[in-house]
Amino acid sequence: MTTPTLHAALRACAHGLYPAEASVDLLINHGTFLLRRDFRDRFIHLGTSITDGTTAMAEIDWITAITALDIHDLPCSGGEQRILRLAASLAAGIPVDLREALTGLDDRNTELTVTAVLHATGRRPQLPKTP
């Protein structure tokens, strides 16, 4: 699956659920995880819409991804860990330590996170262009 097709499939699966949309867009705009084969192969499940049978759908297994992160089975930088934990919290309600997650973000990731939080609350701000 190409990167643009994966992005579309993730967005199709999350469509209409603001927290899910926000978390998917956070990972897409962050630009790291969805390019990593180890992440895609282990934590993204592909399928098609049950409604029309043709629309590509993709879903992130947030619980398994965070479990792998917790047991040091998913190598990530500190910033990558923070973004993944924030996205998982928005998407699946997985608890995140905001003090730890937010204070270590650089300017770009802070903007992406603020955009995701606004999106999750139902405000769809203009998203940064996908890297």
MILO-909660 format. One line per 4 residues: number of its first residue (from 0); their letters; for each residue x, y, z of N, C-alpha, C. Coordinates in Angstrom, 3 decimals. Each point is the difference from the previous one (the first is absolute). Example, Ala and Ser with C-alpha at 12.3 -4.5 7.8 and 13.67 -1.06 7.14 Angstrom:
% MILO-909660
0) as) 13.190/-5.690/7.800/-0.890/1.190/0.000/0.900/1.200/0.000 | -0.350/1.050/-0.720/0.820/1.190/0.060/-0.770/1.090/0.730
//
This chain:
% MILO-909660
0) mttp) 0.854/-1.174/0.000/-0.854/1.174/0.000/0.900/1.237/0.000 | -0.280/0.944/-0.870/0.791/1.224/-0.048/-0.327/0.877/1.199 | 0.895/0.925/0.288/-0.217/0.890/1.146/-1.291/0.804/-0.152 | -0.257/0.652/-1.162/-1.267/0.741/-0.109/-1.236/-0.899/0.147
4) tlha) 0.086/-1.225/-0.501/-1.122/-0.932/0.123/-0.209/-0.398/1.454 | 1.101/-0.221/0.727/-0.100/-0.317/1.424/-0.622/1.159/0.761 | 0.435/1.212/-0.280/-0.575/1.176/0.666/-1.504/0.068/-0.251 | -0.407/-0.206/-1.238/-1.429/0.048/-0.340/-0.765/-1.106/0.715
8) alra) 0.579/-1.190/0.080/-0.673/-1.125/0.665/-0.144/0.245/1.502 | 1.039/0.560/0.617/-0.082/0.334/1.428/-1.060/1.074/0.241 | -0.008/1.009/-0.857/-0.995/1.074/0.146/-1.414/-0.522/-0.241 | -0.156/-0.916/-0.948/-1.329/-0.573/-0.281/-0.518/-0.771/1.206
12) cahg) 0.869/-0.738/0.647/-0.404/-0.788/1.166/-0.361/0.899/1.188 | 0.701/1.109/0.139/-0.222/0.911/1.136/-1.107/1.020/-0.270 | -0.436/0.107/-1.236/-0.935/1.051/-0.419/-1.224/0.116/0.913 | -0.238/1.228/0.448/-1.188/0.294/0.800/0.207/-0.103/1.498
16) lypa) 1.123/-0.549/0.424/0.317/-0.098/1.426/1.164/0.948/0.265 | -0.303/1.167/0.518/1.024/1.044/0.119/1.283/-0.442/0.699 | -0.071/-0.678/1.140/1.257/-0.425/0.628/0.799/-0.966/-0.881 | -0.696/-0.904/-0.674/0.684/-0.937/-0.897/0.607/0.742/-1.187
20) easv) -0.755/0.918/-0.577/0.535/0.805/-1.102/1.230/0.781/0.452 | -0.083/0.587/1.179/1.101/0.813/0.519/1.252/-0.837/0.212 | -0.163/-1.198/0.529/1.160/-0.845/0.266/0.654/-0.469/-1.297 | -0.810/-0.360/-0.979/0.531/-0.423/-1.295/0.735/1.169/-0.660
24) dlli) -0.615/1.166/0.009/0.658/1.162/-0.601/1.282/0.373/0.742 | 0.010/-0.191/1.319/1.221/0.269/0.759/1.135/-0.905/-0.488 | -0.277/-1.275/-0.170/1.051/-0.906/-0.483/0.370/0.281/-1.449 | -0.982/0.289/-0.834/0.300/0.316/-1.399/0.883/1.234/-0.082
28) nhgt) -0.375/1.050/0.691/0.748/1.251/-0.070/1.336/-0.066/0.722 | 0.103/-0.862/0.996/1.284/-0.191/0.672/1.021/-0.548/-0.987 | -0.465/-0.919/-0.845/0.819/-0.439/-1.119/1.012/-1.094/0.269 | -0.042/-0.658/1.136/0.986/-1.046/0.282/-0.606/-1.392/-0.009
32) fllr) -0.970/-0.238/0.831/-0.485/-1.360/0.232/-0.551/-0.678/-1.238 | -0.737/0.723/-0.797/-0.634/-0.627/-1.149/0.978/-0.289/-1.126 | 1.218/0.502/0.131/1.061/-0.325/-0.958/0.836/-1.187/0.461 | -0.179/-0.387/1.242/0.780/-1.101/0.570/-0.681/-1.341/-0.262
36) rdfr) 0.706/-0.865/-0.704/-0.541/-1.326/-0.310/-0.310/-0.779/1.280 | 0.877/0.106/1.018/-0.242/-0.739/1.244/-1.293/0.445/0.673 | -0.356/1.262/-0.120/-1.249/0.495/0.577/-1.185/-0.437/-0.862 | 0.092/0.247/-1.297/-1.114/-0.354/-0.901/-0.320/-1.486/0.051
40) drfi) 1.026/-0.835/-0.072/-0.231/-1.444/-0.057/-0.567/-0.574/1.297 | 0.363/0.567/1.117/-0.421/-0.549/1.291/-1.285/0.608/0.547 | -0.236/1.272/-0.268/-1.063/0.696/0.727/-1.119/0.578/-0.863 | 0.083/-0.167/-1.306/-1.061/0.504/-0.874/-0.683/-1.180/-0.674
44) hlgt) -1.320/-0.034/0.144/-0.806/-1.075/-0.588/-0.774/0.577/-1.185 | 0.074/-0.689/-1.130/-0.627/0.463/-1.239/-1.269/-0.781/-0.286 | -0.918/0.664/-0.673/-1.241/-0.651/-0.400/-0.756/0.884/-0.955 | -1.270/-0.292/-0.173/-0.874/0.824/-0.834/-1.272/0.304/0.771
48) sitd) -0.666/1.020/-0.441/-1.238/0.441/0.638/-1.066/-1.083/-0.079 | -0.692/-0.229/1.109/-1.107/-0.959/-0.026/-1.215/0.606/-0.695 | 0.003/1.326/-0.146/-1.122/0.676/-0.638/0.001/-0.212/-1.502 | 1.153/0.252/-0.644/0.047/-0.124/-1.455/0.909/-1.124/-0.493
52) gtta) 0.798/-0.567/0.889/0.864/-1.108/-0.364/1.200/0.349/-0.858 | 0.173/1.301/-0.304/1.110/0.388/-0.872/0.908/1.064/0.599 | -0.521/0.829/0.889/0.811/1.063/0.585/1.063/-0.593/0.910 | 1.254/0.325/-0.298/1.106/-0.493/0.831/-0.102/0.619/1.383
56) maei) 0.189/-0.821/1.006/-0.047/0.433/1.394/1.261/-0.498/0.697 | 0.468/0.762/0.960/1.150/-0.411/0.801/-0.214/0.487/1.418 | 0.385/-0.833/0.939/-0.177/0.322/1.414/1.298/-0.290/0.743 | 0.342/0.885/0.911/1.199/-0.178/0.820/-0.392/-0.740/1.278
60) dwit) 0.757/-1.006/0.327/-0.199/-0.741/1.249/0.778/0.748/1.082 | -0.645/0.984/0.583/0.639/0.900/0.954/0.488/-0.728/1.249 | -0.801/-0.901/0.507/0.366/-0.703/1.238/1.264/-0.828/-0.210 | 0.067/-0.719/-1.099/1.182/-0.817/-0.274/1.226/0.873/-0.247
64) aita) -0.179/1.123/-0.683/1.127/0.906/-0.265/0.552/0.580/1.303 | -0.875/0.435/0.885/0.460/0.570/1.272/0.597/-1.085/0.898 | -0.563/-1.181/-0.039/0.585/-1.109/0.759/1.420/-0.275/-0.487 | 0.203/-0.026/-1.311/1.341/-0.213/-0.556/0.940/1.124/0.426
68) ldih) -0.500/1.215/0.017/0.813/1.137/0.444/0.380/-0.171/1.471 | -0.947/-0.395/0.816/0.233/-0.159/1.444/1.020/-1.089/0.328 | 0.026/-1.054/-0.809/0.943/-1.092/0.282/1.282/0.132/-0.843 | 0.192/1.166/-0.567/1.213/0.312/-0.782/0.146/-0.898/-1.216
72) dlpc) -1.137/-0.323/-0.626/-0.013/-0.819/-1.202/-0.358/0.836/-1.234 | -0.004/1.316/0.155/-0.239/0.925/-1.099/0.966/1.163/0.178 | 1.168/-0.081/-0.626/0.980/1.066/0.193/-0.506/1.342/-0.525 | 0.129/1.019/0.832/-0.457/1.346/-0.360/0.854/1.027/0.727
76) sgge) 0.122/1.168/-0.600/0.609/1.124/0.713/-0.987/0.477/1.060 | 0.452/0.866/0.875/-0.886/0.554/1.030/-1.177/0.743/-0.601 | 0.250/0.787/-1.028/-1.074/0.744/-0.648/-1.001/-0.913/-0.685 | 0.503/-1.050/-0.639/-0.892/-0.958/-0.645/-0.874/-0.707/1.026
80) qril) 0.590/-0.370/1.127/-0.786/-0.638/1.061/-1.125/0.921/0.472 | 0.331/1.258/0.172/-1.009/0.959/0.485/-1.161/0.118/-0.980 | 0.320/0.150/-1.277/-1.049/0.140/-1.015/-0.857/-1.261/-0.065 | 0.618/-1.168/0.023/-0.762/-1.244/-0.056/-0.915/-0.135/1.219
84) rlaa) 0.501/0.337/1.173/-0.829/-0.086/1.214/-1.166/0.996/-0.047 | 0.251/1.209/-0.477/-1.071/0.996/-0.112/-1.051/-0.457/-1.005 | 0.446/-0.514/-1.145/-0.943/-0.476/-1.019/-0.817/-1.172/0.532 | 0.651/-0.934/0.688/-0.705/-1.163/0.554/-1.009/0.415/1.066
88) slaa) 0.344/1.011/0.758/-0.918/0.483/1.021/-1.250/0.602/-0.637 | 0.194/0.805/-1.044/-1.139/0.589/-0.701/-0.860/-1.080/-0.651 | 0.642/-0.963/-0.640/-0.734/-1.004/-0.773/-0.670/-1.052/0.863 | 0.719/-0.481/1.010/-0.480/-1.169/0.731/-0.152/0.219/1.496
92) gipv) 0.218/1.222/0.449/-0.156/0.275/1.424/1.102/-0.580/0.858 | 1.112/-0.341/-0.601/1.126/-0.542/0.758/0.604/1.140/0.819 | 0.113/-0.177/1.304/0.513/1.089/0.843/1.403/0.451/-0.419 | 0.197/1.312/0.086/1.304/0.591/-0.316/0.322/1.026/1.085
96) dlre) 1.242/0.060/0.384/0.463/1.003/0.953/0.254/1.292/-0.781 | -0.929/0.945/0.085/0.121/1.228/-0.777/1.238/0.807/0.372 | 0.347/-0.013/1.266/1.199/0.727/0.423/1.226/-0.531/-0.744 | 0.131/-1.308/-0.055/1.124/-0.623/-0.699/-0.107/0.200/-1.514
100) altg) -1.195/-0.216/-0.533/-0.180/0.046/-1.451/0.140/1.404/-0.574 | -0.560/0.982/0.667/-0.015/1.347/-0.575/1.288/0.780/0.226 | 0.616/-0.172/1.150/1.172/0.831/0.286/1.210/-0.370/-0.843 | -0.011/-1.158/-0.629/1.140/-0.396/-0.815/-0.182/0.233/-1.489
104) lddr) -1.106/0.603/-0.402/-0.254/0.199/-1.430/0.745/1.209/-0.547 | 0.480/-0.130/-1.224/0.592/1.146/-0.682/-1.138/0.849/-0.583 | 0.337/1.123/-0.609/-1.023/0.931/-0.496/-0.931/-0.643/-1.031 | 0.564/-0.718/-0.955/-0.821/-0.613/-1.054/-0.982/-1.006/0.596
108) ntel) 0.491/-0.872/0.875/-0.873/-1.007/0.595/-1.016/0.610/0.957 | 0.345/1.116/0.620/-0.977/0.713/0.828/-1.135/0.513/-0.873 | 0.332/0.572/-1.149/-1.044/0.483/-0.915/-0.874/-1.140/-0.497 | 0.616/-1.120/-0.345/-0.776/-1.156/-0.443/-0.929/-0.498/1.106
112) tvta) 0.481/-0.002/1.233/-0.799/-0.460/1.135/-1.164/0.945/0.271 | 0.256/1.291/-0.015/-1.071/0.982/0.206/-1.065/-0.146/-1.090 | 0.439/-0.182/-1.234/-0.933/-0.205/-1.104/-0.842/-1.254/0.240 | 0.640/-1.076/0.471/-0.723/-1.246/0.278/-1.017/0.180/1.124
116) vlha) 0.383/0.712/1.046/-0.920/0.232/1.115/-1.206/0.811/-0.473 | 0.242/1.039/-0.777/-1.117/0.785/-0.537/-0.909/-0.869/-0.871 | 0.600/-0.815/-0.837/-0.777/-0.890/-0.865/-0.834/-0.963/0.846 | 0.596/-0.568/1.028/-0.709/-0.953/0.862/-1.207/0.629/0.680
120) tgrr) 0.042/1.311/0.224/-1.123/0.688/0.643/-1.072/0.424/-0.999 | 0.213/-0.344/-1.270/-0.989/0.330/-1.016/0.349/1.205/-0.833 | 1.091/0.634/0.310/0.463/1.137/-0.804/1.000/-0.545/-1.002 | -0.319/0.145/-1.244/0.886/-0.505/-1.038/0.868/1.125/-0.537
124) pqlp) 1.125/0.219/0.658/0.883/1.068/-0.477/0.682/-0.404/-1.287 | 0.549/0.997/-0.664/0.774/-0.274/-1.207/1.229/-0.818/0.413 | 0.106/-1.189/-0.538/1.119/-0.884/0.355/1.236/0.353/-0.809 | 1.163/-0.152/0.609/1.243/0.212/-0.759/0.067/-1.007/-1.146
128) ktp) 0.722/0.356/-1.034/0.170/-0.909/-1.121/0.768/-1.228/0.451 | -0.397/-1.150/-0.557/0.666/-1.255/0.308/1.434/0.073/-0.503 | 0.950/-0.378/0.860/1.401/0.062/-0.446/0.269/-0.935/-1.151
//
